[in-house]
Protein backbone atom coordinates (compact mmCIF):
# COMPACT_ATOMS: atom_id res chain seq x y z
CA UNK A 1 0.00 0.00 0.00
CA UNK A 2 2.95 2.32 -0.55
CA UNK A 3 1.76 4.35 -3.56
CA UNK A 4 4.30 7.16 -4.07
CA UNK A 5 7.30 7.18 -1.76
CA UNK A 6 9.61 10.17 -1.37
CA UNK A 7 12.93 10.31 0.40
CA UNK A 8 14.12 12.09 2.41
CA UNK A 9 11.22 13.66 4.32
CA UNK A 10 13.31 16.53 5.65
CA UNK A 11 16.64 18.03 4.62
CA UNK A 12 18.67 21.09 5.50
CA UNK A 13 21.33 22.24 3.06
CA UNK A 14 23.80 25.06 2.86
CA UNK A 15 23.82 27.37 -0.14
CA UNK A 16 25.81 25.81 -2.97
CA UNK A 17 25.42 22.20 -1.85
CA UNK A 18 23.84 19.64 -4.10
CA UNK A 19 21.35 16.91 -3.40
CA UNK A 20 18.95 14.52 -5.06
CA UNK A 21 15.35 13.96 -4.03
CA UNK A 22 14.16 10.44 -4.69
CA UNK A 23 10.69 9.34 -5.75
CA UNK A 24 9.36 5.87 -6.48
CA UNK A 25 5.88 4.60 -7.31
CA UNK A 26 4.62 1.05 -7.23
CA UNK A 27 1.42 1.46 -9.25
CA UNK A 28 2.93 0.85 -12.70
CA UNK A 29 2.10 4.42 -13.67
CA UNK A 30 3.51 5.88 -16.84
CA UNK A 31 3.61 9.58 -15.90
CA UNK A 32 5.44 11.19 -13.02
CA UNK A 33 5.75 14.78 -11.84
CA UNK A 34 7.73 17.01 -9.51
CA UNK A 35 6.05 20.01 -7.89
CA UNK A 36 7.08 22.57 -5.36
CA UNK A 37 4.69 24.11 -2.86
CA UNK A 38 5.31 27.53 -1.39
CA UNK A 39 3.07 29.41 1.03
CA UNK A 40 0.28 31.28 -0.73
CA UNK A 41 1.31 30.03 -4.18
CA UNK A 42 -0.29 26.64 -4.61
CA UNK A 43 1.69 23.95 -6.41
CA UNK A 44 3.97 24.71 -9.33
CA UNK A 45 5.23 22.09 -11.77
CA UNK A 46 9.01 21.78 -11.97
CA UNK A 47 9.43 18.85 -14.36
CA UNK A 48 7.38 15.95 -15.57
CA UNK A 49 7.91 12.66 -17.32
CA UNK A 50 5.07 11.57 -19.57
CA UNK A 51 6.53 8.10 -19.94
CA UNK A 52 9.70 6.18 -19.25
CA UNK A 53 12.59 7.72 -21.12
CA UNK A 54 11.06 11.18 -21.53
CA UNK A 55 11.21 14.31 -19.42
CA UNK A 56 10.05 17.85 -20.01
CA UNK A 57 10.15 21.20 -18.28
CA UNK A 58 7.27 22.57 -16.30
CA UNK A 59 6.59 26.06 -15.03
CA UNK A 60 9.68 26.54 -12.80
CA UNK A 61 12.54 24.29 -14.03
CA UNK A 62 15.50 26.63 -13.45
CA UNK A 63 18.02 25.27 -10.99
CA UNK A 64 16.75 21.70 -11.22
CA UNK A 65 17.45 18.57 -13.21
CA UNK A 66 15.55 15.30 -13.33
CA UNK A 67 16.17 11.69 -14.24
CA UNK A 68 13.55 9.11 -15.08
CA UNK A 69 15.66 6.16 -14.02
CA UNK A 70 13.06 3.55 -14.94
CA UNK A 71 9.31 3.29 -14.90
CA UNK A 72 9.19 3.36 -11.09
CA UNK A 73 11.67 6.07 -10.23
CA UNK A 74 11.89 9.78 -10.96
CA UNK A 75 14.55 11.83 -9.18
CA UNK A 76 14.99 15.57 -8.81
CA UNK A 77 18.46 17.09 -8.44
CA UNK A 78 19.53 20.45 -7.15
CA UNK A 79 23.05 21.03 -8.45
CA UNK A 80 23.82 24.20 -6.46
CA UNK A 81 21.14 24.89 -3.90
CA UNK A 82 19.93 28.46 -3.36
CA UNK A 83 17.76 29.87 -0.55
CA UNK A 84 15.00 30.50 -3.12
CA UNK A 85 14.69 26.74 -3.45
CA UNK A 86 13.54 26.38 0.14
CA UNK A 87 10.18 24.71 -0.29
CA UNK A 88 8.15 21.55 0.11
CA UNK A 89 8.63 19.24 -2.86
CA UNK A 90 6.02 16.74 -3.98
CA UNK A 91 6.32 13.88 -6.39
CA UNK A 92 3.18 12.61 -8.09
CA UNK A 93 2.18 9.97 -10.59
CA UNK A 94 -0.65 9.09 -12.93
CA UNK A 95 -1.51 6.19 -15.18
CA UNK A 96 -1.14 8.48 -18.16
CA UNK A 97 -0.54 12.13 -18.88
CA UNK A 98 -4.17 12.50 -19.91
CA UNK A 99 -5.33 11.85 -16.37
CA UNK A 100 -3.49 14.60 -14.50
CA UNK A 101 -1.57 13.75 -11.31
CA UNK A 102 -3.52 11.14 -9.37
CA UNK A 103 -1.31 10.10 -6.47
CA UNK A 104 1.06 12.25 -4.47
CA UNK A 105 3.84 11.42 -2.07
CA UNK A 106 3.95 12.96 1.39
CA UNK A 107 6.55 15.53 0.39
CA UNK A 108 10.14 16.51 1.15
CA UNK A 109 10.57 19.61 3.27
CA UNK A 110 13.80 21.26 2.13
CA UNK A 111 15.47 24.22 3.83
CA UNK A 112 18.47 25.96 2.31
CA UNK A 113 20.48 28.24 4.55
CA UNK B 1 -2.55 31.92 -20.01
CA UNK B 2 -4.60 29.68 -17.80
CA UNK B 3 -5.19 30.66 -14.19
CA UNK B 4 -7.23 29.63 -11.19
CA UNK B 5 -8.65 31.80 -8.43
CA UNK B 6 -9.83 30.49 -5.10
CA UNK B 7 -11.20 33.64 -3.51
CA UNK B 8 -11.54 32.29 0.03
CA UNK B 9 -8.29 31.74 1.92
CA UNK B 10 -10.07 30.35 4.99
CA UNK B 11 -13.58 29.07 5.58
CA UNK B 12 -15.09 27.88 8.84
CA UNK B 13 -18.11 25.60 8.78
CA UNK B 14 -19.98 23.94 11.61
CA UNK B 15 -19.95 20.18 11.66
CA UNK B 16 -23.06 18.89 9.88
CA UNK B 17 -23.53 22.08 7.87
CA UNK B 18 -23.23 22.25 4.11
CA UNK B 19 -20.09 23.41 2.36
CA UNK B 20 -19.31 25.22 -0.87
CA UNK B 21 -15.77 26.13 -1.88
CA UNK B 22 -15.38 28.49 -4.79
CA UNK B 23 -13.11 28.10 -7.80
CA UNK B 24 -12.97 30.40 -10.80
CA UNK B 25 -10.75 29.70 -13.76
CA UNK B 26 -9.46 31.39 -16.87
CA UNK B 27 -8.77 29.21 -19.86
CA UNK B 28 -9.07 29.82 -23.58
CA UNK B 29 -10.55 26.47 -24.58
CA UNK B 30 -12.52 23.70 -22.92
CA UNK B 31 -10.93 23.31 -19.50
CA UNK B 32 -10.19 20.16 -17.59
CA UNK B 33 -10.83 20.79 -13.92
CA UNK B 34 -9.70 19.08 -10.75
CA UNK B 35 -10.18 19.33 -7.00
CA UNK B 36 -7.59 18.01 -4.55
CA UNK B 37 -7.49 17.86 -0.77
CA UNK B 38 -4.39 18.09 1.40
CA UNK B 39 -4.30 17.11 5.06
CA UNK B 40 -1.52 18.58 7.22
CA UNK B 41 1.87 17.04 6.52
CA UNK B 42 0.59 14.96 3.64
CA UNK B 43 0.47 15.06 -0.10
CA UNK B 44 -2.56 15.92 -2.17
CA UNK B 45 -5.39 13.51 -2.81
CA UNK B 46 -7.55 13.72 -5.92
CA UNK B 47 -11.21 14.30 -4.98
CA UNK B 48 -12.76 14.57 -8.42
CA UNK B 49 -12.20 15.78 -11.96
CA UNK B 50 -14.18 17.10 -14.88
CA UNK B 51 -13.16 16.37 -18.45
CA UNK B 52 -16.43 16.48 -20.39
CA UNK B 53 -20.06 15.39 -20.30
CA UNK B 54 -22.29 15.81 -17.26
CA UNK B 55 -21.43 19.10 -15.59
CA UNK B 56 -22.16 17.74 -12.11
CA UNK B 57 -19.29 15.51 -11.06
CA UNK B 58 -19.30 13.13 -8.12
CA UNK B 59 -16.12 12.43 -6.22
CA UNK B 60 -14.83 10.58 -3.23
CA UNK B 61 -15.73 11.28 0.42
CA UNK B 62 -19.19 12.60 -0.53
CA UNK B 63 -17.94 15.62 -2.49
CA UNK B 64 -19.36 16.90 -5.75
CA UNK B 65 -18.55 19.81 -8.05
CA UNK B 66 -20.44 21.61 -10.76
CA UNK B 67 -18.89 23.02 -13.91
CA UNK B 68 -20.55 26.25 -15.02
CA UNK B 69 -19.05 27.45 -18.27
CA UNK B 70 -21.00 30.72 -18.29
CA UNK B 71 -19.54 31.65 -14.89
CA UNK B 72 -16.10 30.08 -15.43
CA UNK B 73 -16.57 28.28 -12.15
CA UNK B 74 -16.08 24.82 -10.73
CA UNK B 75 -17.31 25.00 -7.14
CA UNK B 76 -16.90 22.11 -4.71
CA UNK B 77 -19.81 21.13 -2.49
CA UNK B 78 -20.65 18.73 0.31
CA UNK B 79 -24.08 18.51 1.94
CA UNK B 80 -22.88 17.71 5.46
CA UNK B 81 -19.36 18.37 6.66
CA UNK B 82 -17.54 16.06 9.07
CA UNK B 83 -14.69 17.09 11.38
CA UNK B 84 -12.34 14.91 9.31
CA UNK B 85 -12.95 17.17 6.30
CA UNK B 86 -10.81 19.89 7.87
CA UNK B 87 -7.93 20.31 5.41
CA UNK B 88 -6.74 22.50 2.57
CA UNK B 89 -8.49 22.24 -0.77
CA UNK B 90 -6.96 23.03 -4.15
CA UNK B 91 -8.64 23.60 -7.48
CA UNK B 92 -6.63 23.08 -10.67
CA UNK B 93 -7.18 23.67 -14.38
CA UNK B 94 -5.50 22.20 -17.41
CA UNK B 95 -6.03 21.53 -21.05
CA UNK B 96 -4.57 19.16 -23.54
CA UNK B 97 -1.38 18.09 -21.88
CA UNK B 98 -2.62 17.66 -18.33
CA UNK B 99 0.95 17.58 -17.23
CA UNK B 100 0.82 21.34 -16.98
CA UNK B 101 -2.00 21.83 -14.53
CA UNK B 102 -2.24 25.22 -12.90
CA UNK B 103 -3.23 25.12 -9.24
CA UNK B 104 -5.07 27.68 -7.20
CA UNK B 105 -3.61 28.94 -3.95
CA UNK B 106 -5.93 26.83 -1.84
CA UNK B 107 -8.75 27.26 0.67
CA UNK B 108 -8.23 26.10 4.22
CA UNK B 109 -11.37 24.56 5.70
CA UNK B 110 -11.88 24.65 9.45
CA UNK B 111 -14.71 22.63 10.99
CA UNK B 112 -16.17 23.82 14.28
CA UNK B 113 -17.98 21.49 16.69
HADDOCK unambig.tbl for C-alpha pairs under 7 A between the chains (distance, minus, plus):
assign (segid A and resid 40 and name CA) (segid B and resid 105 and name CA) 5.56 0.50 0.50
assign (segid A and resid 41 and name CA) (segid B and resid 105 and name CA) 5.04 0.50 0.50
assign (segid A and resid 42 and name CA) (segid B and resid 103 and name CA) 5.69 0.50 0.50
assign (segid A and resid 42 and name CA) (segid B and resid 104 and name CA) 5.54 0.50 0.50
assign (segid A and resid 42 and name CA) (segid B and resid 105 and name CA) 4.10 0.50 0.50
assign (segid A and resid 42 and name CA) (segid B and resid 106 and name CA) 6.28 0.50 0.50
assign (segid A and resid 43 and name CA) (segid B and resid 103 and name CA) 5.79 0.50 0.50
assign (segid A and resid 45 and name CA) (segid B and resid 100 and name CA) 6.87 0.50 0.50
assign (segid A and resid 48 and name CA) (segid B and resid 99 and name CA) 6.84 0.50 0.50
assign (segid A and resid 58 and name CA) (segid B and resid 100 and name CA) 6.61 0.50 0.50
assign (segid A and resid 90 and name CA) (segid B and resid 43 and name CA) 6.98 0.50 0.50
assign (segid A and resid 97 and name CA) (segid B and resid 97 and name CA) 6.72 0.50 0.50
assign (segid A and resid 97 and name CA) (segid B and resid 98 and name CA) 5.94 0.50 0.50
assign (segid A and resid 97 and name CA) (segid B and resid 99 and name CA) 5.89 0.50 0.50
assign (segid A and resid 98 and name CA) (segid B and resid 97 and name CA) 6.55 0.50 0.50
assign (segid A and resid 98 and name CA) (segid B and resid 98 and name CA) 5.62 0.50 0.50
assign (segid A and resid 99 and name CA) (segid B and resid 98 and name CA) 6.71 0.50 0.50
assign (segid A and resid 100 and name CA) (segid B and resid 98 and name CA) 4.98 0.50 0.50
assign (segid A and resid 100 and name CA) (segid B and resid 99 and name CA) 6.00 0.50 0.50
assign (segid A and resid 102 and name CA) (segid B and resid 46 and name CA) 5.89 0.50 0.50
assign (segid A and resid 103 and name CA) (segid B and resid 45 and name CA) 6.46 0.50 0.50
assign (segid A and resid 104 and name CA) (segid B and resid 43 and name CA) 5.23 0.50 0.50
assign (segid A and resid 104 and name CA) (segid B and resid 44 and name CA) 5.64 0.50 0.50
assign (segid A and resid 104 and name CA) (segid B and resid 45 and name CA) 6.78 0.50 0.50
assign (segid A and resid 105 and name CA) (segid B and resid 43 and name CA) 5.33 0.50 0.50
assign (segid A and resid 106 and name CA) (segid B and resid 41 and name CA) 6.88 0.50 0.50
assign (segid A and resid 106 and name CA) (segid B and resid 42 and name CA) 4.51 0.50 0.50
assign (segid A and resid 106 and name CA) (segid B and resid 43 and name CA) 4.33 0.50 0.50
assign (segid A and resid 107 and name CA) (segid B and resid 42 and name CA) 6.81 0.50 0.50
assign (segid A and resid 107 and name CA) (segid B and resid 43 and name CA) 6.12 0.50 0.50
